Protein backbone atom coordinates (compact mmCIF):
# COMPACT_ATOMS: atom_id res chain seq x y z
CA UNK A 1 0.00 0.00 0.00
CA UNK A 2 1.24 3.41 -0.88
CA UNK A 3 1.91 5.89 1.87
CA UNK A 4 1.83 3.18 4.54
CA UNK A 5 -1.85 3.77 5.19
CA UNK A 6 -3.88 0.59 5.28
CA UNK A 7 -7.61 0.27 5.25
CA UNK A 8 -9.30 -2.06 7.68
CA UNK A 9 -12.94 -2.88 7.70
CA UNK A 10 -14.83 -2.81 10.95
CA UNK A 11 -17.26 -5.67 11.40
CA UNK A 12 -20.61 -4.85 12.98
CA UNK A 13 -21.89 -7.51 15.37
CA UNK A 14 -25.61 -7.42 16.05
CA UNK A 15 -27.57 -9.91 18.10
CA UNK A 16 -29.59 -12.51 16.17
CA UNK A 17 -27.99 -11.61 12.79
CA UNK A 18 -26.58 -14.56 10.85
CA UNK A 19 -24.67 -14.27 7.58
CA UNK A 20 -24.72 -16.90 4.84
CA UNK A 21 -23.13 -17.24 1.44
CA UNK A 22 -25.61 -18.40 -1.19
CA UNK A 23 -24.80 -20.75 -4.09
CA UNK A 24 -23.84 -17.82 -6.32
CA UNK A 25 -21.41 -16.40 -3.78
CA UNK A 26 -23.68 -13.59 -2.60
CA UNK A 27 -23.89 -12.71 1.07
CA UNK A 28 -27.30 -12.97 2.76
CA UNK A 29 -28.23 -11.76 6.21
CA UNK A 30 -31.06 -13.08 8.35
CA UNK A 31 -32.52 -12.14 11.70
CA UNK A 32 -32.71 -15.52 13.51
CA UNK A 33 -33.90 -15.77 17.06
CA UNK A 34 -34.61 -19.10 18.77
CA UNK A 35 -38.34 -19.79 18.82
CA UNK A 36 -39.08 -17.07 16.23
CA UNK A 37 -39.46 -17.07 12.46
CA UNK A 38 -36.37 -16.05 10.50
CA UNK A 39 -36.52 -12.70 8.68
CA UNK A 40 -34.36 -11.73 5.67
CA UNK A 41 -32.50 -8.42 6.11
CA UNK A 42 -31.86 -6.31 2.98
CA UNK A 43 -28.72 -4.32 2.23
CA UNK A 44 -25.36 -4.37 3.95
CA UNK A 45 -24.88 -4.37 7.72
CA UNK A 46 -24.67 -0.79 8.96
CA UNK A 47 -26.59 0.71 6.03
CA UNK A 48 -29.76 2.69 6.75
CA UNK A 49 -31.89 0.07 4.94
CA UNK A 50 -30.35 -2.81 6.91
CA UNK A 51 -30.59 -1.08 10.29
CA UNK A 52 -34.25 -0.12 9.70
CA UNK A 53 -35.08 -3.73 8.80
CA UNK A 54 -33.12 -4.99 11.82
CA UNK A 55 -35.01 -2.68 14.19
CA UNK A 56 -38.34 -3.70 12.64
CA UNK A 57 -37.39 -7.39 13.10
CA UNK A 58 -36.58 -6.76 16.77
CA UNK A 59 -39.91 -4.99 17.26
CA UNK A 60 -42.16 -7.44 15.44
CA UNK A 61 -40.61 -10.83 16.04
CA UNK A 62 -43.37 -13.13 17.28
CA UNK A 63 -42.61 -16.42 18.97
CA UNK A 64 -43.56 -19.52 17.02
CA UNK A 65 -46.33 -21.40 18.74
CA UNK A 66 -45.08 -24.96 18.86
CA UNK A 67 -47.68 -27.48 17.69
CA UNK A 68 -50.14 -24.77 16.59
CA UNK A 69 -50.70 -26.42 13.20
CA UNK A 70 -51.55 -29.74 14.90
CA UNK A 71 -53.92 -28.34 17.54
CA UNK A 72 -57.62 -27.87 16.88
CA UNK A 73 -59.22 -24.80 18.50
CA UNK A 74 -61.44 -25.73 21.44
CA UNK A 75 -59.79 -29.13 22.00
CA UNK A 76 -58.11 -30.37 25.16
CA UNK A 77 -54.72 -30.00 23.49
CA UNK A 78 -55.49 -26.34 22.74
CA UNK A 79 -56.35 -25.80 26.40
CA UNK A 80 -53.09 -27.39 27.52
CA UNK A 81 -51.09 -25.36 24.99
CA UNK A 82 -52.71 -22.14 26.28
CA UNK A 83 -51.84 -23.15 29.84
CA UNK A 84 -48.19 -23.78 28.90
CA UNK A 85 -48.02 -20.25 27.44
CA UNK A 86 -49.72 -18.56 30.41
CA UNK A 87 -47.96 -16.58 33.14
CA UNK A 88 -49.45 -18.98 35.69
CA UNK A 89 -47.25 -21.68 34.15
CA UNK A 90 -44.17 -19.80 32.89
CA UNK A 91 -43.62 -17.33 35.75
CA UNK A 92 -45.36 -18.79 38.80
CA UNK A 93 -43.89 -22.30 38.63
CA UNK A 94 -40.31 -23.42 39.11
CA UNK A 95 -38.67 -25.37 36.26
CA UNK A 96 -39.06 -28.59 38.27
CA UNK A 97 -42.80 -27.96 38.74
CA UNK A 98 -43.19 -27.12 35.05
CA UNK A 99 -41.45 -30.38 34.10
CA UNK A 100 -43.65 -32.38 36.48
CA UNK A 101 -46.86 -30.83 35.10
CA UNK A 102 -45.74 -31.36 31.49
CA UNK A 103 -45.14 -35.03 32.29
CA UNK A 104 -48.60 -35.38 33.85
CA UNK A 105 -50.49 -33.45 31.15
CA UNK A 106 -48.51 -34.97 28.30
CA UNK A 107 -49.37 -38.52 29.33
CA UNK A 108 -53.10 -38.16 28.60
FENQUIKA-V325372 format. One record per run of one state. SS is the DSSP state (H for helix, E for strand, C for the rest). FROM is the first residue (numbers start at 1). LEN is the number of residues. If there is no record, write none. Layout:
[[SS | FROM | LEN] [SS | FROM | LEN]]
This chain:
[[C | 1 | 1] [H | 2 | 3] [C | 5 | 12] [E | 17 | 5] [C | 22 | 5] [E | 27 | 5] [C | 32 | 4] [E | 36 | 1] [C | 37 | 2] [E | 39 | 3] [C | 42 | 6] [H | 48 | 13] [C | 61 | 2] [E | 63 | 1] [C | 64 | 4] [H | 68 | 3] [C | 71 | 5] [H | 76 | 10] [C | 86 | 1] [H | 87 | 4] [C | 91 | 4] [H | 95 | 12] [C | 107 | 2]]
